[in-house]
Amino acid sequence: MIISVSYWGSSTASLLPNIRWQQVFALTGLLVAMLYLASPSDADSRRKHHKPNIVVILADDLGFGDIGVYGATRIKTPNIDELAANGMRFAEAYASANVCSPSRAGLLTGRYAIRSGLAWKVVTAKSTNGLPDSEETIAELVQRADYRTMLIGKWHLGNQPQHFPLRHGFEQFYGVLHSNDMPDFVLYNNKSEIEKPVIQSTLTKRYTEKAIDFISANAEAPFLLFMSHTFPHIPLFASEDFHGKSDAGLYGDTVEELDWSVGQIVDALDSSGLLENTFIVFTSDNGPFFEGSTAGLRGGKGNSWEGGYRVPFVASWPAAIHSGQVTDSVVSNLDLLPTIAKIVNLKPAAKTLDGASLLPVFQNTSAAVHEYIYYFNNENIVGVRSPDWKLVTHAYYTGSLGAFEKFDQLPGFDTDYPLLFDANGIDGEAYSYADRHPIIVKELQDALENARNTFYPLRKRPSETTYPE
């Protein structure tokens, strides 16, 4: 039997000199997990049964520092921590936008949301726009490999019938169409409204029950479960079993209940004999809002600082990812679709992807998959990140000086004022080194300009008059 290693984008011979022994074990595990996919002689039913299952767990507005393995002390997350211990923790993972809808569009399509027309703010309860049919989601991708698919929880990519998750590759939907702070907040079972007003205190438990049912019902077929939680987005609710139990207020209660949910899903996979060959990802759609920890990063949801984009990102796949690994590789939620495409051995429908497969990182924690990632605020690119540096050109501030977005709108500034931060420094975004490294500033400005030339023709709105480029 010949086993292809084209997953890695290079030959086995070229890989072996660059990997440590623990990475050899990870590579061997992945090849074993792919054995049935790679063999043309296997019966079709046998191949289907041995395809990796995929579980994506997405929190809403969860801070980078709200998980134990990312430094949380007041919030206990033993199940997510164990997921990281049994797999890989990404120290520098990013959401593709600093608010919900564009970030989710990026996660599901592998493309910055400006390509799908969803980069402008968020989809509201009254919006008529949504994810277009032209975009292939991870659910539509895996359906081509005969996967069963279900979305549980928050969608937030369109409220009109043509934008429902059932139109984008999810065979089943149990959840809500938008954030819980918006009007017309309704719980759906597929196309049917089943609860209004929604009893939010039991949402996490009910989502979890549905997830366990879905896993049980599909134990003999490959599946994609997208578990998209409502919390800790405000307003906050926790069930009776968790309310008042954490050391971090109601926010902490909701996060500890999410952690419980992760444990229940892992237990369900384990008891069904599926855990070994299930690819699980836990992350958040953006940084925290009014509450939540960024682990010392500057800013939060909705601004150009690191705390708005840096998110927890944990991946587990016992058959393919060596346990206990930590990587500093700069990655994005855009990388999920390309990674899943490699796992199911299919070519994505989109001609252009902004994400990259993470399989090289699973094999070698020092692998780099991005030269640059870009910080979008609405349809504007406000910064760029390389492995070593971050350049920021626009800020967001409302205070005694009034509201401004670009630095040269500050009194006393009449020239551009880019900030260059040491992305790996202990001081985060406290000090700019732009005057020390003009060549690096120029390099990142050129990358930013190239990105703007690529993406700005896709804008749905004219350039903002208060936002000069």
BASELO-798067 format. One record per residue (C-alpha): residue number from 1; y, x, z. Coordinates in steps of 0.02 Angstrom, whole numbers. Layout:
BEGIN
seq;c2;c1;c3
NUM;Y;X;Z
...
REM end
This chain:
BEGIN
seq;c2;c1;c3
1;0;0;0
2;172;68;-47
3;315;30;72
4;489;34;-4
5;628;108;101
6;768;50;-13
7;834;-45;139
8;916;116;192
9;1000;152;27
10;916;325;14
11;745;403;8
12;636;440;158
13;646;626;122
14;835;625;130
15;835;532;295
16;710;630;398
17;812;789;422
18;955;690;497
19;867;585;628
20;814;617;807
21;638;576;868
22;694;415;952
23;767;364;784
24;600;404;701
25;524;272;815
26;661;149;766
27;631;183;581
28;444;165;603
29;468;1;693
30;577;-66;554
31;450;-18;422
32;313;-104;520
33;420;-259;536
34;449;-256;348
35;267;-222;303
36;229;-398;249
37;390;-414;151
38;356;-256;53
39;177;-293;-1
40;159;-386;-165
41;-24;-421;-127
42;4;-524;30
43;-20;-710;18
44;143;-806;10
45;109;-900;172
46;72;-739;264
47;234;-659;204
48;334;-811;257
49;259;-809;430
50;304;-626;457
51;483;-629;396
52;603;-586;538
53;683;-735;622
54;872;-725;644
55;974;-787;792
56;1163;-767;794
57;1247;-814;959
58;1436;-830;949
59;1551;-857;1099
60;1726;-929;1077
61;1874;-824;1142
62;1762;-712;1248
63;1845;-551;1302
64;1779;-378;1264
65;1768;-342;1450
66;1684;-504;1505
67;1506;-440;1486
68;1420;-327;1613
69;1375;-190;1489
70;1558;-186;1435
71;1621;-164;1612
72;1630;-338;1688
73;1609;-339;1877
74;1663;-513;1928
75;1557;-599;1796
76;1369;-577;1800
77;1282;-573;1631
78;1105;-508;1664
79;1028;-587;1510
80;1153;-517;1386
81;1144;-350;1476
82;955;-352;1456
83;975;-394;1272
84;1081;-237;1255
85;957;-134;1356
86;818;-188;1238
87;922;-155;1083
88;1091;-85;1034
89;1266;-105;1104
90;1413;-78;986
91;1562;-1;1076
92;1683;-24;931
93;1646;-191;850
94;1781;-302;778
95;1810;-481;731
96;1879;-497;555
97;2027;-598;618
98;2116;-629;783
99;2090;-818;786
100;1943;-936;762
101;1932;-1005;585
102;1966;-847;484
103;1853;-745;596
104;1710;-870;575
105;1737;-874;387
106;1720;-685;385
107;1563;-687;493
108;1475;-816;385
109;1523;-746;214
110;1541;-558;238
111;1715;-571;161
112;1889;-570;235
113;1947;-750;253
114;2089;-727;130
115;1958;-728;-7
116;1903;-904;42
117;2079;-970;70
118;2055;-983;259
119;2161;-839;322
120;2309;-947;371
121;2298;-990;556
122;2155;-1109;600
123;2083;-1269;530
124;2152;-1412;635
125;2080;-1584;669
126;2193;-1654;532
127;2168;-1516;404
128;2101;-1559;232
129;2052;-1381;187
130;1890;-1296;229
131;1760;-1171;172
132;1742;-1190;-17
133;1575;-1214;-104
134;1604;-1051;-198
135;1570;-951;-41
136;1391;-910;5
137;1356;-915;191
138;1219;-825;286
139;1130;-994;294
140;1134;-1018;105
141;1077;-838;82
142;922;-854;191
143;880;-1024;118
144;842;-930;-41
145;708;-841;60
146;636;-1007;122
147;712;-999;296
148;741;-1153;402
149;922;-1159;460
150;1020;-1242;600
151;1196;-1233;669
152;1218;-1282;851
153;1393;-1291;922
154;1564;-1261;847
155;1594;-1256;659
156;1784;-1247;636
157;1779;-1221;448
158;1825;-1395;389
159;1819;-1575;444
160;1802;-1664;277
161;1627;-1716;219
162;1630;-1586;80
163;1660;-1450;209
164;1527;-1500;336
165;1401;-1366;386
166;1265;-1468;300
167;1352;-1425;136
168;1346;-1239;174
169;1162;-1203;199
170;1128;-1278;369
171;987;-1404;360
172;1027;-1466;535
173;1189;-1477;634
174;1212;-1524;815
175;1387;-1488;876
176;1573;-1509;850
177;1686;-1481;701
178;1830;-1391;786
179;1900;-1324;950
180;1891;-1427;1108
181;2081;-1426;1132
182;2108;-1527;973
183;2111;-1716;953
184;1963;-1811;881
185;1841;-1698;971
186;1674;-1777;930
187;1493;-1724;952
188;1389;-1739;793
189;1205;-1747;756
190;1200;-1698;572
191;1324;-1820;491
192;1325;-1947;632
193;1452;-1957;772
194;1352;-1974;933
195;1478;-1948;1073
196;1665;-1976;1094
197;1738;-1928;1212
198;1624;-1779;1230
199;1554;-1741;1402
200;1601;-1558;1392
201;1529;-1504;1559
202;1353;-1522;1488
203;1385;-1453;1314
204;1313;-1280;1344
205;1155;-1352;1420
206;1132;-1476;1280
207;1162;-1343;1148
208;1030;-1237;1232
209;903;-1377;1237
210;928;-1407;1051
211;906;-1221;1017
212;741;-1216;1112
213;680;-1371;1018
214;724;-1291;852
215;633;-1129;896
216;479;-1225;950
217;478;-1333;794
218;490;-1183;678
219;373;-1059;761
220;267;-1052;603
221;411;-1029;481
222;555;-904;471
223;719;-974;533
224;904;-940;557
225;981;-1012;715
226;1170;-1001;726
227;1215;-1038;907
228;1405;-1059;906
229;1466;-1098;1081
230;1618;-1202;1125
231;1666;-1093;1274
232;1755;-999;1350
233;1887;-1078;1237
234;2006;-1185;1339
235;1995;-1314;1413
236;1854;-1242;1518
237;1702;-1340;1577
238;1541;-1289;1664
239;1391;-1389;1718
240;1357;-1430;1900
241;1232;-1286;1912
242;1367;-1158;1868
243;1532;-1235;1920
244;1610;-1135;2062
245;1473;-1004;2062
246;1555;-851;1982
247;1682;-730;2056
248;1798;-755;1906
249;1852;-936;1921
250;1804;-1073;1800
251;1815;-950;1656
252;1681;-844;1738
253;1575;-999;1770
254;1573;-1040;1584
255;1526;-861;1537
256;1385;-855;1663
257;1319;-1017;1591
258;1326;-940;1416
259;1226;-795;1485
260;1099;-916;1556
261;1087;-994;1384
262;1051;-825;1305
263;911;-800;1431
264;836;-970;1389
265;837;-932;1203
266;757;-761;1229
267;624;-839;1341
268;588;-972;1210
269;566;-839;1077
270;455;-737;1191
271;343;-882;1242
272;322;-927;1058
273;270;-750;1014
274;424;-727;905
275;534;-609;1005
276;463;-446;935
277;515;-488;758
278;676;-585;788
279;845;-509;747
280;968;-568;880
281;1156;-539;881
282;1275;-587;1020
283;1463;-575;990
284;1630;-667;1003
285;1746;-738;869
286;1900;-646;936
287;1978;-582;1096
288;2023;-684;1251
289;2170;-805;1262
290;2249;-855;1429
291;2104;-790;1532
292;1972;-659;1507
293;1960;-470;1510
294;1992;-346;1370
295;1923;-203;1475
296;2095;-123;1473
297;2131;-146;1288
298;2307;-199;1244
299;2345;-378;1193
300;2228;-523;1159
301;2193;-668;1043
302;2321;-694;906
303;2412;-527;906
304;2395;-359;819
305;2337;-259;969
306;2159;-204;998
307;2119;-340;1125
308;2136;-473;992
309;2002;-401;878
310;1883;-292;980
311;1734;-397;1034
312;1568;-374;1121
313;1428;-350;994
314;1247;-332;1045
315;1099;-324;926
316;916;-336;973
317;763;-328;862
318;616;-253;956
319;515;-222;798
320;655;-122;717
321;790;-66;841
322;749;64;971
323;797;4;1145
324;941;67;1250
325;1052;129;1110
326;1242;133;1107
327;1343;168;951
328;1526;209;921
329;1511;166;737
330;1657;54;687
331;1583;-113;631
332;1642;-289;597
333;1574;-465;602
334;1590;-452;412
335;1434;-344;420
336;1316;-484;471
337;1289;-558;297
338;1256;-389;212
339;1138;-343;353
340;1043;-506;342
341;1036;-490;152
342;947;-323;174
343;830;-395;305
344;775;-537;190
345;780;-422;37
346;901;-527;-64
347;1059;-487;-160
348;1211;-584;-97
349;1288;-706;-220
350;1465;-636;-201
351;1509;-495;-318
352;1623;-418;-186
353;1584;-403;-1
354;1698;-328;130
355;1557;-302;254
356;1419;-172;251
357;1238;-170;306
358;1209;-111;483
359;1031;-52;450
360;1088;130;437
361;1166;114;611
362;1004;42;681
363;918;200;620
364;1056;324;663
365;1187;279;793
366;1313;400;719
367;1305;324;545
368;1473;269;475
369;1473;109;372
370;1661;85;347
371;1797;203;291
372;1929;77;347
373;1937;-96;423
374;2094;-202;414
375;2183;-307;544
376;2232;-476;472
377;2357;-589;557
378;2357;-747;453
379;2373;-686;273
380;2461;-525;322
381;2378;-358;350
382;2459;-286;505
383;2357;-129;533
384;2214;-20;478
385;2076;69;575
386;1983;226;524
387;1845;300;632
388;1974;408;724
389;2143;322;707
390;2230;154;706
391;2395;123;618
392;2495;-33;666
393;2647;-90;566
394;2683;-260;643
395;2688;-325;821
396;2706;-495;902
397;2819;-519;1051
398;2921;-657;1129
399;3032;-610;1274
400;3209;-571;1328
401;3245;-490;1160
402;3191;-645;1065
403;3042;-666;951
404;3004;-533;822
405;2859;-477;716
406;2906;-315;631
407;2965;-169;737
408;3125;-143;638
409;3181;-318;689
410;3211;-248;863
411;3391;-212;906
412;3427;-29;870
413;3290;-6;739
414;3341;-5;558
415;3192;90;486
416;3006;64;480
417;2919;107;643
418;2733;130;618
419;2627;165;770
420;2482;286;757
421;2354;273;897
422;2209;386;941
423;2070;260;921
424;1954;358;1033
425;2081;411;1164
426;2071;358;1346
427;2246;284;1339
428;2210;156;1204
429;2371;97;1123
430;2488;167;1256
431;2558;311;1153
432;2594;336;969
433;2560;502;884
434;2646;460;720
435;2769;604;735
436;2627;727;769
437;2518;678;622
438;2624;631;469
439;2481;669;350
440;2367;545;439
441;2507;416;442
442;2528;437;254
443;2340;422;225
444;2329;260;325
445;2488;191;247
446;2412;222;75
447;2251;133;129
448;2356;-12;195
449;2454;-22;33
450;2295;-22;-70
451;2225;-162;36
452;2383;-264;20
453;2379;-241;-168
454;2201;-306;-168
455;2219;-452;-49
456;2398;-514;-63
457;2375;-590;-237
458;2249;-705;-151
459;2378;-778;-32
460;2395;-965;-24
461;2571;-954;46
462;2721;-849;-4
463;2762;-696;98
464;2850;-747;257
465;3036;-714;256
466;3027;-650;434
467;2885;-535;389
468;2950;-407;262
469;2825;-282;195
REM end
